Amino acid sequence: MSVTLSSTKTRAALRTSARVSGELILVLVMASVAVWVLGRMWSIVWPLIVGLLLTTLTWPSARFLRRRGCPPALAASVVTVLFLLVAAGVVALIAVPVASQSGELADGVVEGIQRLREWASGPPLNIGDDQITGAFDSATTRIQDSVGSMVTTVFTGVSTVVDGVVTAVLAVFLMFFMLKDGTRFLPWLGRQLPGRLATDVPTVAARTWATLCEFVRSQAYVGLLDAVLIGIGLWIVGVPLVLPLAVLTFVSAFVPIVGALFAGFVAVLIALVSNGLTDALIVLAIILVVQQLEGNVFQPMIQSRGLGLHAAVVLLAVTLGGSLAGIVGSLLAVPVAAVIAVIWNYVREQLSDPVQEPESQTSPSGAVAAS
């Protein structure tokens, strides 16, 4: 039995496909315009995002003080000062032990370079002193030839550092104002919006805030897990400065990719100059194993449980964010994905029909029995 296509159904399907495609194109255009506007306003948006993340980290302390009768301004001031003191303490906890052992580390660096030179002069490389000297002379010549580009790179680096300092200062001020007046924001926002938006937008904002709190909390759990595991490994190997390295690992966990690379590089370098090449390779293996477990097992599991996202979604979001926007993309990928999920779930709730429970019907035999 042959089947022929219905021209009416085909035209209807094509019309529906065309309409849906046109609407999807309009949505993508509007999304592109929104992303472009955010990019033009990035100097304001980035400190706002950092301040919002810092607020999610410090809000439990401010809420505790406010519930004990502390005025909002005083609670925000106390929490901000405590946050700055903790940040300074973390820096001191890392810098002071390193500075106290700087002489030993410098001697270890010189000894490590000498060992590397002796190893290079022996088999199988057999690199003589003349070749090493020639390599140094060649490197010096290249450096002298590229002074202009180096100066440009230095100025770029200084500009980046200044931008980072300005962003940090703005983020701290924004954190203070959010801690002080954050609870009044949603009611104010509801009064500024018309119709259903007065209910929908504050509701989505409240759910987004809860999601960001879960993100920061899960990131702290991941950083603590990394710090404990790597700290235990460094302690077993006998690497000095275990506590500062563990603190550095915990703090760097909040900066994806680069933070882990920086903390690992510092740990391997200290192991190399203090314990030798063998222990440095062992430390490198420990860091690689922990980072692989963290990136592929612990982080997706912890964040997926706290944010309501599947572990595979978390992993793919970080990969996509890093490929699109580098470090910043990796940092914001998971919270952005979680916020999109919050908005999507809320839209589904509003568009779904209420579930109607079937009414209990009495069978004819039951009715007869009842009569």
KOLSE-802204 format. One record per residue (C-alpha): residue number from 0; residue in one letter; x, y, z. Coordinates in Angstrom, 2 decimals. Layout:
% KOLSE-802204
(NUM, 'a', (X, Y, Z));
...
***
This chain:
% KOLSE-802204
(0, 'm', (0.00, 0.00, 0.00));
(1, 's', (1.68, 3.23, -1.18));
(2, 'v', (1.62, 6.32, 0.96));
(3, 't', (1.44, 9.80, -0.55));
(4, 'l', (2.36, 12.99, 1.20));
(5, 's', (-0.41, 15.38, 2.08));
(6, 's', (0.20, 18.78, 0.47));
(7, 't', (-1.81, 20.51, 3.19));
(8, 'k', (0.18, 18.94, 6.04));
(9, 't', (3.47, 19.61, 4.20));
(10, 'r', (2.68, 23.29, 3.72));
(11, 'a', (1.63, 23.57, 7.36));
(12, 'a', (4.86, 21.93, 8.51));
(13, 'l', (6.93, 24.26, 6.32));
(14, 'r', (5.08, 27.30, 7.60));
(15, 't', (5.61, 26.20, 11.20));
(16, 's', (9.30, 25.52, 10.58));
(17, 'a', (9.74, 28.92, 8.91));
(18, 'r', (7.96, 30.71, 11.73));
(19, 'v', (9.96, 28.92, 14.43));
(20, 's', (13.22, 29.57, 12.53));
(21, 'g', (12.40, 33.27, 12.22));
(22, 'e', (11.57, 33.57, 15.91));
(23, 'l', (14.77, 31.70, 16.81));
(24, 'i', (16.81, 34.07, 14.63));
(25, 'l', (15.24, 37.05, 16.40));
(26, 'v', (16.06, 35.54, 19.79));
(27, 'l', (19.69, 34.92, 18.74));
(28, 'v', (19.98, 38.47, 17.40));
(29, 'm', (18.68, 39.91, 20.66));
(30, 'a', (21.06, 37.67, 22.63));
(31, 's', (23.97, 38.85, 20.45));
(32, 'v', (22.99, 42.48, 21.03));
(33, 'a', (22.83, 41.87, 24.79));
(34, 'v', (26.29, 40.24, 24.78));
(35, 'w', (27.66, 43.15, 22.72));
(36, 'v', (26.24, 45.68, 25.17));
(37, 'l', (27.76, 43.76, 28.10));
(38, 'g', (31.10, 43.77, 26.30));
(39, 'r', (30.97, 47.53, 25.84));
(40, 'm', (30.13, 47.94, 29.53));
(41, 'w', (32.62, 45.34, 30.75));
(42, 's', (34.61, 47.83, 32.85));
(43, 'i', (31.49, 48.18, 35.00));
(44, 'v', (30.03, 44.71, 34.63));
(45, 'w', (33.18, 42.84, 35.72));
(46, 'p', (33.57, 44.65, 39.10));
(47, 'l', (29.83, 44.16, 39.62));
(48, 'i', (30.16, 40.40, 39.02));
(49, 'v', (33.17, 40.12, 41.33));
(50, 'g', (31.40, 42.16, 44.00));
(51, 'l', (28.32, 39.95, 43.69));
(52, 'l', (30.42, 36.80, 44.12));
(53, 'l', (32.20, 38.31, 47.14));
(54, 't', (28.82, 39.23, 48.59));
(55, 't', (27.60, 35.64, 48.30));
(56, 'l', (30.73, 34.61, 50.22));
(57, 't', (30.32, 37.15, 53.04));
(58, 'w', (26.52, 37.40, 53.25));
(59, 'p', (26.07, 34.63, 55.88));
(60, 's', (28.20, 36.64, 58.36));
(61, 'a', (26.29, 39.85, 57.65));
(62, 'r', (22.97, 38.04, 57.99));
(63, 'f', (24.08, 36.60, 61.34));
(64, 'l', (24.92, 40.07, 62.67));
(65, 'r', (21.68, 41.59, 61.38));
(66, 'r', (19.61, 38.86, 63.00));
(67, 'r', (21.32, 39.72, 66.30));
(68, 'g', (20.02, 43.29, 66.06));
(69, 'c', (23.05, 44.90, 64.42));
(70, 'p', (22.15, 47.83, 62.07));
(71, 'p', (22.68, 47.07, 58.36));
(72, 'a', (25.41, 49.70, 57.89));
(73, 'l', (27.34, 48.50, 60.95));
(74, 'a', (26.97, 44.84, 59.97));
(75, 'a', (28.20, 45.57, 56.43));
(76, 's', (31.13, 47.60, 57.79));
(77, 'v', (32.18, 44.88, 60.24));
(78, 'v', (31.97, 42.13, 57.62));
(79, 't', (33.88, 44.20, 55.05));
(80, 'v', (36.67, 44.96, 57.54));
(81, 'l', (36.83, 41.31, 58.59));
(82, 'f', (36.99, 40.27, 54.94));
(83, 'l', (39.91, 42.63, 54.29));
(84, 'l', (41.68, 41.38, 57.43));
(85, 'v', (41.21, 37.76, 56.35));
(86, 'a', (42.51, 38.57, 52.87));
(87, 'a', (45.54, 40.32, 54.38));
(88, 'g', (46.06, 37.38, 56.73));
(89, 'v', (46.02, 34.95, 53.83));
(90, 'v', (48.62, 37.03, 52.01));
(91, 'a', (50.75, 37.22, 55.16));
(92, 'l', (50.38, 33.49, 55.76));
(93, 'i', (51.83, 32.89, 52.32));
(94, 'a', (54.39, 35.70, 52.14));
(95, 'v', (55.95, 35.64, 55.63));
(96, 'p', (57.14, 32.00, 55.63));
(97, 'v', (58.41, 32.39, 52.07));
(98, 'a', (60.30, 35.56, 53.00));
(99, 's', (61.78, 33.90, 56.10));
(100, 'q', (63.16, 31.07, 53.96));
(101, 's', (64.06, 33.21, 50.97));
(102, 'g', (67.79, 32.75, 51.63));
(103, 'e', (67.50, 28.96, 51.62));
(104, 'l', (65.30, 29.08, 48.51));
(105, 'a', (67.82, 31.32, 46.72));
(106, 'd', (70.66, 28.94, 47.61));
(107, 'g', (68.50, 26.08, 46.37));
(108, 'v', (67.89, 27.85, 43.07));
(109, 'v', (71.64, 28.39, 42.57));
(110, 'e', (72.34, 24.77, 43.48));
(111, 'g', (69.58, 23.57, 41.16));
(112, 'i', (71.00, 25.56, 38.27));
(113, 'q', (74.45, 24.14, 38.98));
(114, 'r', (73.04, 20.59, 39.04));
(115, 'l', (71.24, 21.21, 35.78));
(116, 'r', (74.45, 22.49, 34.24));
(117, 'e', (76.42, 19.46, 35.43));
(118, 'w', (73.72, 17.12, 34.12));
(119, 'a', (73.69, 18.86, 30.73));
(120, 's', (77.49, 18.61, 30.44));
(121, 'g', (77.40, 14.83, 30.90));
(122, 'p', (76.02, 12.06, 28.66));
(123, 'p', (73.87, 11.88, 26.67));
(124, 'l', (73.76, 15.65, 25.99));
(125, 'n', (77.49, 16.41, 26.51));
(126, 'i', (76.90, 20.16, 26.35));
(127, 'g', (80.15, 21.99, 27.09));
(128, 'd', (80.69, 25.30, 28.84));
(129, 'd', (81.41, 26.99, 25.50));
(130, 'q', (78.03, 25.95, 24.16));
(131, 'i', (76.28, 27.14, 27.33));
(132, 't', (78.10, 30.46, 27.15));
(133, 'g', (77.19, 30.79, 23.47));
(134, 'a', (73.57, 30.06, 24.27));
(135, 'f', (73.57, 32.76, 26.96));
(136, 'd', (75.18, 35.24, 24.54));
(137, 's', (72.59, 34.40, 21.88));
(138, 'a', (69.77, 34.83, 24.36));
(139, 't', (71.22, 38.18, 25.50));
(140, 't', (71.42, 39.36, 21.88));
(141, 'r', (67.80, 38.39, 21.24));
(142, 'i', (66.71, 40.19, 24.39));
(143, 'q', (68.55, 43.32, 23.32));
(144, 'd', (67.00, 43.17, 19.87));
(145, 's', (63.49, 42.84, 21.30));
(146, 'v', (63.70, 45.61, 23.90));
(147, 'g', (60.87, 47.52, 22.23));
(148, 's', (58.45, 44.64, 22.33));
(149, 'm', (59.49, 43.84, 25.89));
(150, 'v', (58.75, 47.41, 26.98));
(151, 't', (55.34, 47.16, 25.33));
(152, 't', (54.71, 43.85, 27.11));
(153, 'v', (55.77, 45.37, 30.44));
(154, 'f', (53.43, 48.32, 29.98));
(155, 't', (50.63, 45.94, 29.05));
(156, 'g', (51.31, 43.89, 32.17));
(157, 'v', (51.39, 47.00, 34.35));
(158, 's', (48.10, 48.16, 32.81));
(159, 't', (46.57, 44.75, 33.52));
(160, 'v', (47.73, 44.90, 37.15));
(161, 'v', (46.32, 48.42, 37.56));
(162, 'd', (43.01, 47.30, 36.05));
(163, 'g', (42.96, 44.36, 38.46));
(164, 'v', (43.58, 46.62, 41.45));
(165, 'v', (40.84, 49.04, 40.34));
(166, 't', (38.46, 46.12, 39.82));
(167, 'a', (39.25, 44.74, 43.28));
(168, 'v', (38.68, 48.11, 44.96));
(169, 'l', (35.38, 48.65, 43.15));
(170, 'a', (34.30, 45.09, 43.96));
(171, 'v', (34.96, 45.64, 47.68));
(172, 'f', (32.95, 48.88, 47.69));
(173, 'l', (30.10, 47.20, 45.79));
(174, 'm', (30.22, 44.29, 48.24));
(175, 'f', (29.78, 46.74, 51.13));
(176, 'f', (26.73, 48.39, 49.52));
(177, 'm', (25.22, 45.02, 48.61));
(178, 'l', (25.65, 43.79, 52.19));
(179, 'k', (24.10, 47.01, 53.48));
(180, 'd', (21.19, 47.51, 51.05));
(181, 'g', (20.86, 44.18, 49.26));
(182, 't', (17.69, 43.12, 51.04));
(183, 'r', (15.89, 46.25, 49.82));
(184, 'f', (16.84, 45.71, 46.18));
(185, 'l', (14.19, 43.14, 45.20));
(186, 'p', (11.23, 45.04, 46.71));
(187, 'w', (12.48, 48.22, 45.00));
(188, 'l', (12.88, 46.34, 41.72));
(189, 'g', (9.34, 44.98, 41.97));
(190, 'r', (7.96, 48.50, 42.40));
(191, 'q', (9.74, 49.71, 39.26));
(192, 'l', (8.37, 47.03, 36.92));
(193, 'p', (4.90, 46.83, 35.40));
(194, 'g', (2.44, 43.95, 35.33));
(195, 'r', (3.72, 40.40, 35.68));
(196, 'l', (7.33, 41.57, 35.50));
(197, 'a', (6.93, 42.96, 39.01));
(198, 't', (6.56, 39.35, 40.20));
(199, 'd', (8.60, 37.39, 37.65));
(200, 'v', (11.85, 39.38, 37.72));
(201, 'p', (12.24, 39.51, 41.55));
(202, 't', (11.44, 35.79, 41.76));
(203, 'v', (14.06, 34.89, 39.15));
(204, 'a', (16.56, 37.25, 40.83));
(205, 'a', (16.00, 35.57, 44.22));
(206, 'r', (16.52, 32.12, 42.72));
(207, 't', (19.62, 33.35, 40.88));
(208, 'w', (21.04, 34.68, 44.15));
(209, 'a', (20.50, 31.31, 45.82));
(210, 't', (22.22, 29.60, 42.88));
(211, 'l', (25.25, 31.91, 43.09));
(212, 'c', (25.52, 31.18, 46.82));
(213, 'e', (25.59, 27.46, 46.03));
(214, 'f', (28.26, 28.04, 43.37));
(215, 'v', (30.60, 29.91, 45.73));
(216, 'r', (30.02, 27.35, 48.47));
(217, 's', (30.76, 24.42, 46.15));
(218, 'q', (33.87, 26.18, 44.80));
(219, 'a', (35.10, 26.61, 48.37));
(220, 'y', (34.54, 22.89, 49.00));
(221, 'v', (36.54, 22.02, 45.89));
(222, 'g', (39.38, 24.37, 46.88));
(223, 'l', (39.47, 22.94, 50.41));
(224, 'l', (39.62, 19.40, 49.02));
(225, 'd', (42.50, 20.33, 46.71));
(226, 'a', (44.38, 22.08, 49.51));
(227, 'v', (44.02, 19.13, 51.90));
(228, 'l', (45.03, 16.46, 49.38));
(229, 'i', (47.96, 18.38, 47.93));
(230, 'g', (49.06, 19.52, 51.40));
(231, 'i', (49.11, 15.91, 52.63));
(232, 'g', (51.14, 14.90, 49.57));
(233, 'l', (53.67, 17.71, 50.12));
(234, 'w', (53.94, 16.81, 53.80));
(235, 'i', (54.60, 13.14, 53.01));
(236, 'v', (57.29, 14.03, 50.45));
(237, 'g', (58.89, 16.46, 52.93));
(238, 'v', (58.55, 19.68, 50.97));
(239, 'p', (58.96, 22.85, 53.07));
(240, 'l', (56.32, 25.58, 53.31));
(241, 'v', (53.47, 23.05, 53.31));
(242, 'l', (50.95, 25.37, 54.99));
(243, 'p', (51.55, 28.39, 52.70));
(244, 'l', (51.37, 26.13, 49.64));
(245, 'a', (48.11, 24.58, 50.87));
(246, 'v', (46.62, 28.05, 51.47));
(247, 'l', (47.78, 29.16, 48.03));
(248, 't', (46.13, 26.09, 46.51));
(249, 'f', (42.83, 26.86, 48.28));
(250, 'v', (42.81, 30.52, 47.19));
(251, 's', (43.84, 29.75, 43.61));
(252, 'a', (40.96, 27.26, 43.28));
(253, 'f', (38.62, 30.24, 42.80));
(254, 'v', (40.49, 31.14, 39.59));
(255, 'p', (40.06, 28.24, 37.13));
(256, 'i', (42.94, 26.84, 35.07));
(257, 'v', (45.47, 29.61, 35.73));
(258, 'g', (45.09, 29.38, 39.51));
(259, 'a', (45.75, 25.64, 39.52));
(260, 'l', (48.70, 26.02, 37.13));
(261, 'f', (50.23, 28.80, 39.23));
(262, 'a', (49.86, 26.96, 42.54));
(263, 'g', (51.22, 23.74, 41.01));
(264, 'f', (54.17, 25.56, 39.45));
(265, 'v', (55.11, 27.16, 42.78));
(266, 'a', (54.89, 23.83, 44.63));
(267, 'v', (57.01, 22.00, 42.05));
(268, 'l', (59.58, 24.82, 41.99));
(269, 'i', (59.96, 24.80, 45.79));
(270, 'a', (60.27, 21.00, 45.77));
(271, 'l', (62.92, 21.23, 43.06));
(272, 'v', (65.11, 23.82, 44.77));
(273, 's', (64.78, 22.30, 48.25));
(274, 'n', (64.50, 18.52, 47.77));
(275, 'g', (65.84, 17.82, 44.30));
(276, 'l', (64.56, 16.61, 40.97));
(277, 't', (63.12, 13.30, 42.18));
(278, 'd', (60.86, 14.85, 44.82));
(279, 'a', (59.87, 17.58, 42.36));
(280, 'l', (58.68, 14.94, 39.90));
(281, 'i', (56.77, 13.19, 42.70));
(282, 'v', (55.10, 16.48, 43.67));
(283, 'l', (54.25, 17.11, 40.01));
(284, 'a', (52.63, 13.68, 39.77));
(285, 'i', (50.63, 14.30, 42.98));
(286, 'i', (49.38, 17.67, 41.70));
(287, 'l', (48.45, 16.25, 38.30));
(288, 'v', (46.50, 13.38, 39.88));
(289, 'v', (44.65, 15.70, 42.30));
(290, 'q', (43.88, 18.23, 39.57));
(291, 'q', (42.56, 15.54, 37.26));
(292, 'l', (40.35, 14.14, 40.03));
(293, 'e', (39.17, 17.64, 40.91));
(294, 'g', (38.44, 18.72, 37.35));
(295, 'n', (36.82, 15.51, 36.13));
(296, 'v', (35.30, 13.97, 39.27));
(297, 'f', (35.04, 16.15, 42.39));
(298, 'q', (34.14, 19.52, 40.88));
(299, 'p', (31.43, 18.25, 38.50));
(300, 'm', (29.93, 16.09, 41.26));
(301, 'i', (29.92, 18.79, 43.95));
(302, 'q', (28.76, 21.59, 41.68));
(303, 's', (26.15, 19.47, 39.95));
(304, 'r', (24.64, 18.50, 43.30));
(305, 'g', (24.61, 22.07, 44.61));
(306, 'l', (23.53, 23.82, 41.41));
(307, 'g', (21.08, 21.26, 40.08));
(308, 'l', (23.17, 20.64, 36.96));
(309, 'h', (24.40, 17.32, 35.65));
(310, 'a', (28.13, 16.72, 36.06));
(311, 'a', (28.56, 16.47, 32.29));
(312, 'v', (26.86, 19.85, 31.86));
(313, 'v', (29.29, 21.42, 34.33));
(314, 'l', (32.28, 19.91, 32.52));
(315, 'l', (31.05, 21.00, 29.09));
(316, 'a', (30.20, 24.49, 30.37));
(317, 'v', (33.73, 25.04, 31.69));
(318, 't', (35.21, 23.78, 28.41));
(319, 'l', (32.96, 25.99, 26.30));
(320, 'g', (33.51, 29.04, 28.50));
(321, 'g', (37.27, 28.64, 28.34));
(322, 's', (37.25, 28.30, 24.55));
(323, 'l', (35.02, 31.37, 24.12));
(324, 'a', (36.40, 33.80, 26.70));
(325, 'g', (39.54, 32.31, 28.22));
(326, 'i', (40.04, 32.53, 31.98));
(327, 'v', (37.05, 34.78, 32.57));
(328, 'g', (34.89, 32.41, 30.54));
(329, 's', (36.04, 29.44, 32.62));
(330, 'l', (35.34, 31.37, 35.83));
(331, 'l', (31.83, 32.42, 34.79));
(332, 'a', (30.83, 29.33, 32.79));
(333, 'v', (29.30, 27.34, 35.65));
(334, 'p', (27.35, 30.20, 37.30));
(335, 'v', (26.09, 31.38, 33.89));
(336, 'a', (24.93, 27.85, 33.06));
(337, 'a', (23.23, 27.61, 36.45));
(338, 'v', (21.49, 30.98, 35.95));
(339, 'i', (20.29, 29.89, 32.50));
(340, 'a', (18.92, 26.72, 34.08));
(341, 'v', (17.11, 28.80, 36.73));
(342, 'i', (15.51, 31.03, 34.08));
(343, 'w', (14.58, 28.03, 31.94));
(344, 'n', (12.96, 26.19, 34.85));
(345, 'y', (10.98, 29.28, 35.83));
(346, 'v', (9.76, 29.80, 32.26));
(347, 'r', (8.71, 26.15, 32.12));
(348, 'e', (6.78, 26.57, 35.37));
(349, 'q', (4.93, 29.57, 33.98));
(350, 'l', (4.16, 27.93, 30.63));
(351, 's', (3.10, 24.57, 32.00));
(352, 'd', (-0.51, 23.71, 32.57));
(353, 'p', (-1.43, 22.79, 36.12));
(354, 'v', (-1.67, 19.06, 36.66));
(355, 'q', (-5.26, 18.05, 37.20));
(356, 'e', (-5.76, 15.07, 39.44));
(357, 'p', (-8.36, 12.62, 38.13));
(358, 'e', (-11.63, 12.76, 40.04));
(359, 's', (-12.58, 9.65, 41.94));
(360, 'q', (-15.47, 8.01, 40.18));
(361, 't', (-17.80, 5.55, 41.86));
(362, 's', (-18.56, 2.42, 39.94));
(363, 'p', (-22.20, 1.57, 39.16));
(364, 's', (-21.98, -1.48, 41.38));
(365, 'g', (-20.69, 0.69, 44.21));
(366, 'a', (-23.51, 3.18, 43.69));
(367, 'v', (-26.04, 0.40, 43.74));
(368, 'a', (-24.48, -1.04, 46.85));
(369, 'a', (-24.53, 2.37, 48.50));
(370, 's', (-28.21, 2.79, 47.69));
***
